[in-house]
Amino acid sequence: MADLTRRGLLAAGALTLLAGCGKDEVRQQASDGRPQGTVNVWLHGSQDTGQQFQQLVHRYIADFQVDVRLLYLPVGQLDAKLLTAFTGGTPPDVFKIGHWSFPAHAKKQRLAPVDTKALSLQNYEPGTTTPLTYQNVPYGVPIDFNPCMLYYRKDRFKEAGLDPDKPPATWEEIAEYSTRLTSKDGKRVGLQWLYGDPQWALMMLTALTKGKGGKLTLATEEGINALTYMSGIGNPKLANPLGALGLFYSGEAAMVVSGAFLGPALEKLGKDKLTFGKQYGVAPMPAWDGGQPVVPAYTWGWGVAKDSPNQFTAWHLVNYLQGAPSVTANLDNGIIIPTKGWRDAGPRGKSEIMKIAADSLPHVDFGPIIPGTLELAKAAASAVDAVAHGKSTPAQAAAAFDATVRLIQ
């Protein structure tokens, strides 16, 4: 543990970082409408990267004399460890997971409905709590809300003779620009997809199929066209430790679809090399020419375990973590907490990236909100990758995807 973190713990006097939580530990439920006792929180990341978050937790401890215990987990391990905890009857009180995980846990009756006495859902932008709702019951509140948008390299556009101030607005233009931006050896491309990532594969197929009026079944004209379109753009053989986002930073990819978080992330990688407005720009999510706008989106959310004996305090803590100081601090990292008025929380909220995110709200689409979302996303990635690598025709991959859909439903 870093010295700075250790000093913070001593100053707070109550925050404990644990490798787990004891099943027999007594945690009192608030009986008088006041937060009290202990709250165990699991989230992805580390104490080294979450200093702003820890400072907020320290203030909560000082203000309410509640013992908050944090467990940071690698993002790839969080879902599996949480499932094990639920199965063993020892879940944390509070956890931060992707919206795609909420329906399955809700169906298994593992989640506590939002306690509106401790937290008001009226504070959130319309529609942003939808993916954390199952069968009309809200089970979480959004943090790290990300509608997709197009990032493009202005310097690559100039090299290809394209106007760097006129990014493509349609999928047809994306294909046209990509042809001009792709080198003969395929080592430099136009748009690069996030190959191998289930959630992003599902989001792109959502945009491409629904944008032409179709549904998320692929053995249709819209679905087969979407797979054909995706296989004709980008290069799945290109590699970078940071995936497509690293390829964009290096300049090998001239365009990528990502969320609001990418801007601050690029700044941290090297502002002197890649500066917004100079080497790269951002544009709204493309739509088919003449088609309806569809902006695929995802969000992480705070949830509370149904078996938590301290639910009121758990939701009270979540509400505190979603307050104005947190909204402002998170915006600096490109993380949107979509409470009403979030763009006024700090200078970052006025940026072009955040304006595009705000303008996208009426068109966001979170995809299917069903218990089998994870399986559906994996099937989407398999379909996209199979066609991109020439292992299946679009029709074959579409049929395999639809077979999975039928099993899930």
N, C-alpha and C positions, 0 to 999 in steps of 0.2 A: 504494500500500500504506500502511495506517495506521501511524503512528509506533509504537503499541503492538505491532503485529505485527512491525515491523522490529526492535524491541528484543528481542522473543522469538526471532526468527531468529538474531540475533547471539549471544544467550545460549546457545541450543542448539548453535550452531556447525556445524550440519550440514543443517538442513532447508531445502530449496530448493523454491520454487513455480515451476513450469514451465508453458509453453504447450504442451509436448509432450515426448516422450522420444526420444532418438536410437536408431535401429535398430541401429547398430554398437556401442553402449555396452556395455562388459563388465560383467556382473552375475553374480557367483559364486554357484553353488549350494552350500549347506552340505554339507560332506562329513563333518563330525564331530558332527552333531546339535546344532550351535550356530548361532544366527542370525548372518548376516554379509552384507556387500555392500550392494547398493542395492535398494530396493523403490519402484516407481512406483505411486501410488495415484490413482485417479480417483473423484470423488464429486460429487454435486450440492450446491449452496450456494455459499458464499463464505468467504474468510478473515475477513471482518467479522462473519459470523453464526456462525462455528464456533470461537470462542475456546476453549471447554472442550475440544473435540476436539483443537485444535492443542496445547494444553497437555499433553494426554495423549501426543500424538505426540512432543513435545519430551522428555518423561520417558523414552519408549521409546528415543529416540536416545541419551540420556545413559546409560541403563542398559546398552544392548547395543551401542553404537557402530555402529549400522546407519544408513545414509543413506536417509531416507524422503523421497520427493519427491511433493508433493501437487499435483494439478490439479483446481481447482474448476470445474464447468460448470453452466450453467443447466439445470434439470431437463428442459426441453423439448428440449435438444440432446444430452443424455448418451447416449441409446440410439443415435442416428444416428452420433455421433462414435465410439462404441465399435465399432459395426458396421464403420465405415470402417477403424478400427485393426485389427480382426480380419482383414478382407479384405486389408489391406496387409501383414499379418504383423508388425505393431508394436503389439500390445495392451499395456496396462499390466499389471503383475503382479497388482494388486488393484483391484477396482472394486465400487462399491455400486450395485445395480440392483434394480428391482422383481421380485417373485417371478414375475410373468407373463412376464418375459424369459428366465428360466433355461431352460425346456424347449427353446426354439428354439436357444439357444446350445449346450446339452448335445447335442442331436441332431446338430448340426454338428461335434461333438467339439472345441469351443473351450474347454471348461472342465476344470479339474483337479479330480478328486474330492477331498473333504475329507481332509487328511492327519491321521489320528487320532493320529499320534505327536506332532504339534504342537498339536492341539486335540481335546478330548474332546466328542463329541456327547451324552454322558451328562449333561452339565451343563445341558441344555435341557429345558424343560417338554415333556411328551409331546405329540406332534403338531405342535409349532411349527416343526420342520424339514421337515415333509412337503412344503410347496409348493416347497422348494428341492431336492427329490429327483426324479430322473428315472430311470425304469426301475430303481427300487430302489437307485440310487446317489446318495448325498448329494453335492451340488455347492456348497452354501453354508450359511451360518448366519444366523439372522434378527436384524435390527435394525429398529427402528421397526415393531414388530408391533402391528396395530390390528384388534381385533374391533369390529364396529359396535355402536352404542348410540344411544338416542334422547335428544336435547337438546330441552328445551322451555322456553318463556318463561312463568314463573309470573305475571308482570305481565299478559301477554296473556290468560292463563287467567282471572285475576280480572276483567278487563274484560268477558269473555264470559260471566261467571257460572259458570265451571267451577272445580272445587276445585283450587287450585294444588299441593296435596299429594297428589293422586291422578292421576298421569299415565296416559295410555292404555297398556294392556298388550297389546291385540290390534290386528290390522289393521282389524278392524271398528270398534273404538273410535277408531282414528286417523281413519277416514273420517267418523265421527259428529262428532268434535271439530273436524275441519277444516271441516265445513259451518258450524259455529257460529263459527269463528274467521276465516272468509273474508268480506271486505267485499263489498258489492254491485258495486263497480267493479273488484274483483279485485286491487286494489293492496296489500291486506293478506290474507295467506293463512294456512292452518293449516300442514300439512306442505308443505315445498318440497323437491323432488328436486334433485339435482345435475345439472341438464340439461347435455347436451353432453360429459360426461365418460365416456369408454368404460368404464373400470374400474368406476366407481360404478354405471353402468347395468347392467353384468353382475352386480355384487354384489346389486343390488336384485331383479333378475329371478331370481337364484339363491334368494334368501330367499322370494320370493312363490310361485315354482313348486314348489320342494322342500318348502316348508312345508305344502303340500297333498298331498304324496306324489308330485308329478310329477317329471319330469326336465327338464333344460335344453334342451328342444325346445319351441318355442312354438306350433306348429300342433296343439295339444292343448287340451282343456278348461282345464287348469291354466294353460297358457301364454297363451291368449287372455284368460282371466280376469285374469291378471297385467297384461297390457297395458291392458286396459279399466280396471282398478283404478287404475293409475298415471296414466292420462290424465284421470281424474276428480278428481284431487287436485293442488293446486299451480297455478302459473301460469308457463308457460315464457317468457312475454313480460317478466317482471320482470327487471330488470338491476341488477347491482352489480359494481364492479371485483373484489370478492372472491367473486363468485358467490353460491351459496345461503348460504354461511357469513357473508358480508357482510350478506345480507338478514336472517339470524337476529340478527346483532349490532344492526342498525338497528331490529329489531322488526317489520319487514314480514312476515317469516316467523315463525310462532309455534313451529314444530317443524322439526327437521332431523335426519337420520341422519348420524352422523359417527363419528370414532374418538377415542381417548383424548387425542390431541394438541390437540383443539379447546379444552379447558378452559384450559390455559396460554396458548393463542393469544388467547382472549377476554380474559384478564387483561392481556395485553400491549397489546391494542387500547384498553383503558380499564377498569380495575378499578372506578373510581368510578362508571361508567355501568352496568356489567353484572357483578354479583357473584353467585358461586355460592351458592345457598341463598336468595337474596333475589329477584333478577330472573329467574334461570333455575335449572333443575334438570336432573338426568340420570336416565334410567331404562333398564332392560335393553331389548334389541332386541325389538320386538313379534313376536308369533306369531299365526297364524290361530286363532280360537276353536276349541279342541279339536284343533288341529294340533300337529305336532312342532316344537320350537324349532329354528330355523336361524339361526345368527349368521354372516352373511357377514364375511369377514376378508381382509386383505391384509398383506403384510410386504415390507419391503425386505430385501435380503440382501447379505452380503459374498461375493464370488466371487474365484477366482484363475484366471488364464489357463493353459491347458494348455501353451502354448509358453513360459511364464515359465521362465527358467533358474534361478530362485531360489525355487522353490515352498515349500520348507520354511520359509524365512524369511518368505515372504508369509503362510503360515498361522500362523506364530508371532506375527507382527504382528497379524493378525486376532484371534487368541486374546487378546492383550494388550488390544486395543481393546474386547473384550467383557468385560473384568474388572470387579470390583466398583466401582472408582472411576468407570468409564464408565457402569455401570448406574445409579448414584446421580445422576450429573450429567445423564444423559439423562432420567431421570424428572422432573426439574425442568422440562423442556420437554415433558412428556407423551409422551416417546418410550420405548417399552418394549423392552428387550432381555430376552427371556423365558428367562433362565437360572433355574434352580430357586432359590427364595427371593428373587426380584426385588422382591417387595412389602416386604421388610424392609431394602431398600437405602437408604431415606431416608424422610422424613416424607410425601413425595408418594405413596409406595406405599401408605399407609394411607388415602388419600382415597376418597371414595365412587366417583369415576370409576374408579379402579384396582381397587376391589373388584368393580365390575360387569365390568370387563375380565377379571379373574381368574375370576369365576364363569362367564364365557362360554366358557372354554376347552374344556369337554366338548362344546360345540355348534358350534364354529367350522367354517365351510365356505369353502374357498379357491376353490371353483369348479373348472372343468376344468383339470387340470395337463397341458397338451398343447403341442406346438410352435406351434400356431395360436392361442394364447390372445389375442394382441393383435388378430388379425383377428376373432376371436369377440367381443371386447369392443367393437370398432368397429361390428360388425353389431348388437350389443345397443343401443348408443347410437342408431344409425340407426333401429331399430325403435321405441324409446321416443320419440324426438323426432318421428318421422313421425306417430305416433298423437296425441301431445300437441299438435302444431300442426295437426291435422286434415288432413294430407296423405295419410294411409292409414287404412283401417279396421284394427282389431286383427287381423282374420283375414288381411288383405293383408300387414301388417307381419310377422306370425308366419310366413307362407309364405316371405317374402323372407329372414328370419333363418334358417329351417331349410334353405333352399337354400344359404346360405353355410356352414352347419354341414356339409352333405354335401360341399361342395368342400374344406373344411379337412380333414375326416377321410379 
